Amino acid sequence: MELAITAELLGNLYWITLLAVVVSSASGVLKAGEKQFDLFGVVVIAIATGLGGGSLRDLLLDRPVFWIRDQGFFLASIASAVVIFVLARRFRLPPRYFLIADAAGLATFGVAGTLVALMAGAPALIASFMGVVTGTMGGIFRDLLCNEPPVVFSSPLYATVSWLGSALFIALLHFGIDLTVAATAAGLAIWLARLLAIRYDIGLPRFRSRY
């Protein structure tokens, strides 16, 4: 399905993406904080987390990379990193804050990535997968830079809830639901499903060899 590109649509995409960048960058800072990185290291991890998934999506869709076209997203990522860095030095931030921020980034980027792909004319299945790429790749870059196994490959229902939420977003749009309502519903569904999966340790079957 294709979406008619309007000023309202572009405005909604801008704010969804901006929110995604901020919360994802914050999750990167919280992860980097566990490694005791300095301010520069924290900012690098935040940028990789907040901008990495969307960058890969744009390259795959052969469109200008969003934060190079509009440096406001780059500045928002840095600002988010510095704010969380300062707060963490003054207040104790429990580890669960990382999981909450990471789930929020997964949700917002999943919706944003799907919307961008639809606007680019991608088929529904590919658009939903672009939501997964946008929502998860930043976290993969973050974990690799922190020298840890990527959360997405072993954590309870990570990419799965992103893909299902992206598909839900497309389905709601297909049935004529208002874009803002559809984005909010799909984003909340991804966020809550991810937190519930963590809370009750719900995951997909893991590979086990009989030999």
Protein Blocks (a to p, Z undefined) as FASTA:
>chain_A
ZZdddfklmmmmmmmmmmmmmmmmmmmmmmmmmnopafklmmmmmmmmmmmmmmmmmmmn
opacfklmpmmlmmmmmmmmmmmmmmmmmpccdfklmmmmmmmmmmmmmmmmmmmmmmno
pafklmmmmmmmmmmmmmmmmmmmnopacfklmpghkllmmmmmmmmmmmmmmnopafkl
mmmmmmmmmmmmmmmmmmnopacdddddfZZ
